Amino acid sequence: MKGFYFRHRHKYKKIIGIALGAIGLLIIIKMASLELLLLVIGIVLIVMGYLIMNIK
């Protein structure tokens, strides 16, 4: 199990990063009728997704 995790770690981080970025982008797109808090959450999710994708 440990070998499986280390072998596919980069792939999983990239998938999680893309998912967080997509969720954040959807929140920002729907911002027209929502509060400022959701905008901040969306930006944070995009940044987290970008950082997770760049972790070595």
DSSP file (Angstrom, degrees, kcal/mol; ACC not computed):
  #  RESIDUE AA STRUCTURE BP1 BP2  ACC     N-H-->O    O-->H-N    N-H-->O    O-->H-N    TCO  KAPPA ALPHA  PHI   PSI    X-CA   Y-CA   Z-CA
    1    1 A M     >        0   0    0      0, 0.0     4,-2.1     0, 0.0     5,-0.1   0.000 360.0 360.0 360.0 -38.3    0.0    0.0    0.0
    2    2 A K  H  >  +     0   0    0      1,-0.2     4,-2.3     2,-0.2     5,-0.2   0.907 360.0  50.4 -64.3 -41.2    2.8    2.4    0.8
    3    3 A G  H  > S+     0   0    0      1,-0.2     4,-1.9     2,-0.2    -1,-0.2   0.878 108.6  52.6 -63.9 -37.7    4.4    1.8   -2.6
    4    4 A F  H  > S+     0   0    0      2,-0.2     4,-1.7     1,-0.2    -1,-0.2   0.916 109.5  49.3 -63.3 -43.1    1.1    2.5   -4.3
    5    5 A Y  H  X S+     0   0    0     -4,-2.1     4,-0.5     1,-0.2    -2,-0.2   0.938 113.2  44.8 -63.4 -47.5    0.7    5.8   -2.4
    6    6 A F  H  < S+     0   0    0     -4,-2.3     3,-0.4     1,-0.2     4,-0.3   0.826 111.4  54.5 -68.5 -30.1    4.2    7.1   -3.2
    7    7 A R  H  < S+     0   0    0     -4,-1.9    -1,-0.2     1,-0.2    -2,-0.2   0.858 119.7  30.3 -70.9 -34.9    3.9    6.0   -6.9
    8    8 A H  H  X S+     0   0    0     -4,-1.7     4,-2.1    -3,-0.2    -1,-0.2   0.217  86.4 107.5-110.8  13.6    0.6    8.0   -7.5
    9    9 A R  H  X S+     0   0    0     -4,-0.5     4,-2.3    -3,-0.4     5,-0.2   0.916  80.3  48.5 -61.8 -45.6    1.1   10.9   -5.1
   10   10 A H  H  > S+     0   0    0     -4,-0.3     4,-2.1     1,-0.2    -1,-0.2   0.893 110.4  52.3 -63.4 -39.6    1.8   13.5   -7.7
   11   11 A K  H  > S+     0   0    0      1,-0.2     4,-2.1     2,-0.2    -1,-0.2   0.916 110.9  46.9 -62.8 -43.8   -1.2   12.4   -9.8
   12   12 A Y  H  X S+     0   0    0     -4,-2.1     4,-2.6     1,-0.2     5,-0.2   0.889 110.8  51.9 -67.4 -39.1   -3.6   12.7   -6.8
   13   13 A K  H  X S+     0   0    0     -4,-2.3     4,-2.5     1,-0.2    -1,-0.2   0.899 110.3  49.2 -63.5 -39.4   -2.2   16.1   -5.8
   14   14 A K  H  X S+     0   0    0     -4,-2.1     4,-2.4     2,-0.2    -2,-0.2   0.912 111.5  48.4 -67.0 -42.1   -2.8   17.4   -9.3
   15   15 A I  H  X S+     0   0    0     -4,-2.1     4,-2.3     2,-0.2    -2,-0.2   0.925 113.5  47.0 -63.4 -44.7   -6.4   16.0   -9.4
   16   16 A I  H  X S+     0   0    0     -4,-2.6     4,-2.6     1,-0.2     5,-0.2   0.908 112.1  51.2 -63.9 -41.9   -7.1   17.6   -6.0
   17   17 A G  H  X S+     0   0    0     -4,-2.5     4,-2.3    -5,-0.2    -2,-0.2   0.914 111.1  46.7 -61.7 -44.2   -5.6   20.9   -7.1
   18   18 A I  H  X S+     0   0    0     -4,-2.4     4,-2.4     2,-0.2    -1,-0.2   0.901 112.4  51.0 -65.5 -40.3   -7.6   21.0  -10.3
   19   19 A A  H  X S+     0   0    0     -4,-2.3     4,-2.4     2,-0.2    -2,-0.2   0.927 111.0  47.4 -63.6 -44.9  -10.8   20.2   -8.4
   20   20 A L  H  X S+     0   0    0     -4,-2.6     4,-2.4     1,-0.2    -2,-0.2   0.910 112.7  49.7 -63.3 -41.3  -10.2   22.9   -5.8
   21   21 A G  H  X S+     0   0    0     -4,-2.3     4,-2.4    -5,-0.2    -1,-0.2   0.904 110.8  49.4 -63.0 -41.2   -9.5   25.4   -8.5
   22   22 A A  H  X S+     0   0    0     -4,-2.4     4,-2.4     2,-0.2    -2,-0.2   0.910 111.3  48.9 -65.5 -42.3  -12.6   24.5  -10.4
   23   23 A I  H  X S+     0   0    0     -4,-2.4     4,-2.1     1,-0.2    -2,-0.2   0.926 112.3  48.8 -62.7 -44.2  -14.8   24.8   -7.3
   24   24 A G  H  X S+     0   0    0     -4,-2.4     4,-2.1     1,-0.2    -2,-0.2   0.900 110.7  50.5 -61.9 -41.1  -13.3   28.2   -6.5
   25   25 A L  H  X S+     0   0    0     -4,-2.4     4,-2.4     1,-0.2    -1,-0.2   0.898 109.1  51.2 -65.0 -40.9  -13.9   29.4  -10.1
   26   26 A L  H  X S+     0   0    0     -4,-2.4     4,-2.0     1,-0.2    -1,-0.2   0.895 109.1  51.1 -63.2 -39.3  -17.5   28.3  -10.0
   27   27 A I  H  < S+     0   0    0     -4,-2.1    -1,-0.2     1,-0.2    -2,-0.2   0.917 111.3  47.7 -63.9 -42.2  -18.0   30.2   -6.8
   28   28 A I  H >< S+     0   0    0     -4,-2.1     3,-1.4     1,-0.2    -2,-0.2   0.892 109.8  52.7 -67.1 -38.5  -16.5   33.3   -8.3
   29   29 A I  H >< S+     0   0    0     -4,-2.4     3,-0.7     1,-0.3    -1,-0.2   0.891 110.3  47.7 -63.3 -39.4  -18.6   33.0  -11.4
   30   30 A K  G >< S+     0   0    0     -4,-2.0     3,-1.1     1,-0.2    -1,-0.3   0.306  82.4 105.4 -83.2  10.5  -21.8   32.7   -9.3
   31   31 A M  G X   +     0   0    0     -3,-1.4     3,-1.5     1,-0.2    -1,-0.2   0.687  51.9  87.7 -66.0 -19.8  -20.7   35.8   -7.3
   32   32 A A  G <  S+     0   0    0     -3,-0.7    -1,-0.2     1,-0.3    -2,-0.1   0.811 103.6  25.4 -53.9 -33.6  -23.2   38.1   -8.9
   33   33 A S  G <  S+     0   0    0     -3,-1.1    -1,-0.3     2,-0.1     2,-0.2   0.278 112.8  80.2-114.7  10.8  -25.9   37.2   -6.4
   34   34 A L  S <  S-     0   0    0     -3,-1.5     2,-0.1    -4,-0.2    -3,-0.0  -0.571  79.1 -91.6-115.0 178.1  -23.8   36.1   -3.4
   35   35 A E    >>  -     0   0    0     -2,-0.2     4,-0.9     1,-0.1     3,-0.5  -0.262  35.9-104.0 -86.8 172.0  -22.0   37.8   -0.6
   36   36 A L  H 3> S+     0   0    0      1,-0.2     4,-2.0     2,-0.2     5,-0.2   0.792 115.1  67.6 -64.5 -29.8  -18.3   38.9   -0.4
   37   37 A L  H 3> S+     0   0    0      1,-0.2     4,-2.4     2,-0.2    -1,-0.2   0.893  97.4  51.8 -59.8 -40.9  -17.5   36.0    1.9
   38   38 A L  H <> S+     0   0    0     -3,-0.5     4,-2.5     1,-0.2    -1,-0.2   0.849 105.9  55.2 -66.7 -32.9  -18.1   33.5   -1.0
   39   39 A L  H  X S+     0   0    0     -4,-0.9     4,-2.3     2,-0.2    -1,-0.2   0.926 109.1  47.2 -62.9 -43.9  -15.7   35.6   -3.2
   40   40 A V  H  X S+     0   0    0     -4,-2.0     4,-2.4     2,-0.2    -2,-0.2   0.916 112.0  49.9 -64.0 -43.1  -13.0   35.2   -0.5
   41   41 A I  H  X S+     0   0    0     -4,-2.4     4,-2.4     1,-0.2    -2,-0.2   0.911 110.5  51.0 -62.0 -42.4  -13.7   31.5   -0.2
   42   42 A G  H  X S+     0   0    0     -4,-2.5     4,-2.0     2,-0.2    -2,-0.2   0.913 111.0  47.2 -61.8 -43.9  -13.5   31.1   -4.0
   43   43 A I  H  X S+     0   0    0     -4,-2.3     4,-2.4     1,-0.2    -1,-0.2   0.909 111.6  51.2 -64.7 -41.6  -10.2   32.9   -4.2
   44   44 A V  H  X S+     0   0    0     -4,-2.4     4,-2.7     1,-0.2    -2,-0.2   0.904 109.2  50.8 -62.6 -41.3   -8.8   30.8   -1.3
   45   45 A L  H  X S+     0   0    0     -4,-2.4     4,-2.5     2,-0.2    -1,-0.2   0.898 110.1  49.3 -64.6 -39.8   -9.8   27.6   -3.0
   46   46 A I  H  X S+     0   0    0     -4,-2.0     4,-2.2     2,-0.2    -2,-0.2   0.928 112.9  47.1 -64.1 -43.8   -8.1   28.6   -6.3
   47   47 A V  H  X S+     0   0    0     -4,-2.4     4,-2.6     2,-0.2    -2,-0.2   0.913 111.9  50.5 -64.3 -42.3   -4.9   29.5   -4.5
   48   48 A M  H  X S+     0   0    0     -4,-2.7     4,-2.6     1,-0.2     5,-0.2   0.917 110.2  50.5 -61.7 -42.7   -5.0   26.2   -2.5
   49   49 A G  H  X S+     0   0    0     -4,-2.5     4,-1.8     1,-0.2    -1,-0.2   0.909 111.5  47.8 -60.9 -42.6   -5.5   24.3   -5.7
   50   50 A Y  H  X S+     0   0    0     -4,-2.2     4,-1.2     2,-0.2    -2,-0.2   0.914 113.3  47.7 -64.4 -43.7   -2.5   26.1   -7.3
   51   51 A L  H  X S+     0   0    0     -4,-2.6     4,-0.7     1,-0.2     3,-0.2   0.892 110.0  51.6 -67.1 -39.4   -0.3   25.5   -4.3
   52   52 A I  H >< S+     0   0    0     -4,-2.6     3,-0.7     1,-0.2    -1,-0.2   0.890 108.2  52.6 -64.5 -37.9   -1.2   21.8   -4.0
   53   53 A M  H 3< S+     0   0    0     -4,-1.8    -1,-0.2     1,-0.2    -2,-0.2   0.802 111.3  47.2 -67.6 -26.9   -0.3   21.3   -7.7
   54   54 A N  H 3< S+     0   0    0     -4,-1.2     2,-0.2    -3,-0.2    -1,-0.2   0.474  83.3 111.0 -95.7  -2.5    3.1   22.9   -7.2
   55   55 A I    <<        0   0    0     -3,-0.7   -42,-0.1    -4,-0.7    -3,-0.0  -0.540 360.0 360.0 -71.7 134.9    4.1   21.0   -4.1
   56   56 A K              0   0    0     -2,-0.2    -1,-0.1     0, 0.0   -46,-0.1   0.450 360.0 360.0 -91.5 360.0    6.9   18.6   -4.8
